[in-house]
């Protein structure tokens, strides 16, 4: 009888544990592409939500560049997986691509930057060759919609995408440039970088979102102003987001928790403004109704939707307390943090009510648990009153 009791207790715990309704399929491998008539392999990581079917819009994600060859070979697509999941959560087939000469991609880099730097045009054009070839290969997938493409690049990946945009490839609807630029630390030449931005944006008609922090150690406010003015003079369509000092080095906003939260919020607005997929405002209204949240909780729910994956939200039985945590490698990593922060009153216990975009509250009906149509090892959380702290109501 005692053993039966233990088995029943274990079963109760099993069924009480929330089940995340959203999972990700992650493909680790290579794209076989053709560039200038020759075959190449580019290291990739492709991420999509397993609950989405059919042809998905494409999110192309590309990386920055280290100064030394040894460091460049140590850059891999795995470093972009978190951001790929952020885009996959929003309904995209997210494809992180390592250009030639980086990581496990074929090499060497076709146009290395040598001192003294006279021009960046050849370098960025060769980067654009890689990215354009990657899009051609991705377009052949049965789960890819090549008519709708968003491209996200960090550091040297930003101007690589701007060079790609100068070709105005079919389907490319938006470029997100995070801390974008390129500098050779041993022989910097800002004029060459400004000239490249002006030259490519003279032909680029793809809407662009730029995000830079004031304390970016490589691309400070003065240089960013020059890059933007040159781009606008050339005819580029550029929206610039300027952040004040963020973290120890503002050049890291692509990957830090607070940085990701900030640029993802701006990216969502940019995508909506250009009629591109992301999570829908109507989903917030549905969540407020299903989860029995008050009108004053709308901002809290909106911030949850913006937050990086993985994320989980806990709510007390009365609704008086709620917390969410984000930016973990697995959903298990945020469940315990959200519950621990929420359970402040024994008489008002908390449970997990959301994981990523899925409702997992025990009191909801099965039909209500279905996520919306376009909804991702330290954790980070949000509080409405103090949004930069760890722990969240």
ABEGO torsion letter per residue (X at the ends): XAAAAAAAAAAAAAAABBBBABBBBBBBEBBBBBBGGBBBBBBBBBBBBAABBEBBBBBBBBBBBBABAAAAAABBAAAAAAAAAAAAAAGBBBBBBBBBGBEABBOBBABBBBOBBABAAAAAAAAAAAAAAAAAAAAABAABBAABBBBBBBEAAAAAAAAAAAAGBBGBABBBBBGBEBBBAABBBAAAAAAAAAAAAAABABBBBBBBBAABAABBAAAAAAAAAAAAAAGBBBBBBBBBBBEABAAAAAABAAAAAAAAAAAAAAAAAAGBBBBBAAAAAAAAAAAGBBAAAAAAAAAAAABBOBBBBBBBAAGABBBBBBGBABAAAAAAAAAAAABABAABBBBBABBEABBABAABBAAAABBBABXXXBBBBBBAABAABBEBX
